[in-house]
Amino acid sequence: MNKIKTIDEVMEFIKDGQTIMFGGFLAVGTAENIVDAIVKKGVKDLTIICNDTAFVDKGVGKLVANKQVKKVIVSHIGTNPETGRQMNAGEIEVELVPQGTLAERIRAYGAGLGGVLTPTGLGTVVEEGKTIIEVDGKKYLLEKPLKADVAIIKGSKVDKKGNVWYSKTTRNFNPIMAMAADLVIVEAEEIVEVGEIEPENVVTPHILVDYIVKGGER
Amino acid sequence: MIDKNLVREIIAKRVAKEFKDGDVVNLGIGLPTEVANYIDKDVEVILQSENGFIGLGPAPEEGKEDKDLVNAGGKYVTMMPGGACFDSAMSFAIIRGGHVDATVLGALQVDEEGNLANWMIPGKMVPGMGGAMDLVVGAKKVIVAMEHTAKGAPKILKRCTLPLTAAKEVNLIVTEMGVIEVTDKGLVLKEIAPNTTVEEVIAATEANLIISEDLKVMEL
């Protein structure tokens, strides 16, 4: 089974109205080449799940700036003034989620869980509209799972079967997103032969990856 | 009016004295980051960076930046020997699970109950909470490091008026005027800056202050 495709080939899977997860933290660990291709393709009304909306000219921020996004589910928008501007103008919906809760909601879907109970957000606006559950005398918020049609992740080294290794802080949300979407596309900085990543150093196992795209260093 | 840089230095220096050897600490963006510069050389503090690693080191020399190694503010950093990387779920399991000894954050407002507001001003500034809500709930000790007032207006209030980051989680407030502990009885002024009077601290604070019987001068 050959999972390696060109960027143009994987663009056929990206459609208007989809929910797409993007790995990356302030664009570090984001598949920039795939983001560029989505900007070029110009699909609209996307819901984007990412840690943040990065910058106007970097990471998923480019999709926001190009007005391809109707909703973002993120922990932070402060580094991309365009997200704030569109939010205030009523052009984009912003769901702010505490970073750890965002991670757990994504992990929960990928792990087949019905949600997570977290103390984060109790006594704040985050609890509005949510169920509070008491366990052994302690209160928690019920936070529901998050899934996507497509997860676009970035690997530093990806072998030809799709095993992924992440360099340093590029890992962030990538491994959990690889478990929470119907289709997983990984942009590889470097594609290596099977066996070059030691099995115990594989972070995302190949069974989770559908397609591999060669991205190069960015 | 003392110099702004000196104010930040006083706060950072005093916060740095809170840590003991082996502590795992998360420092927020801005002033809290500067705390790292003043930690005693004999005290090994392991810095956690919520974007996914422990062993945060100082900024790299110019030209030696690694594009894959940034802190939670997206700035290039280095990693100390023995550092370790992990994904965001693990990072926040470490934070929320009580494996971080202390977190240091700035504040817009903090109040008598230890409530903290530091993530938004409705209608003005809505950057998002990032990792702050998890850090404040999860860290064993929450230290607020901030200037005592904002343009002369108190930031230590009877009750926060801005949307909260977390309820009743702050343990210690360190400003250029003093060190205040949050207790069941209220806010206790434990230390006071050199050349500052108790009356001056009270005047700059909206919240009621209990003056410690054992009030000390801040050691810097």
Interface residues (C-beta under 8 A of the other chain):
Chain A: F25 L26 A27 V28 G29 N51 D52 V74 S75 H76 I77 G78 T79 G84 M87 L96 P98 Q99 G100 T101 L102 A103 E104 I106 R107 T118 P119 T120 G121 L122 G123 T124 V125 V126 S156 Y166 S167 K168 T169 T170 R171 N172 F173 N174 P175 I176 V203 E217
Chain B: S49 E50 N51 G52 F53 D66 K67 D68 L69 V70 A72 G73 G74 M79 C85 F86 D87 S88 A89 S91 F92 I95 R96 N115 V126 P127 G128 M129 G130 G131 A132 M133 D134 V137 G138 P163 L164 T165 A166 A167 K168
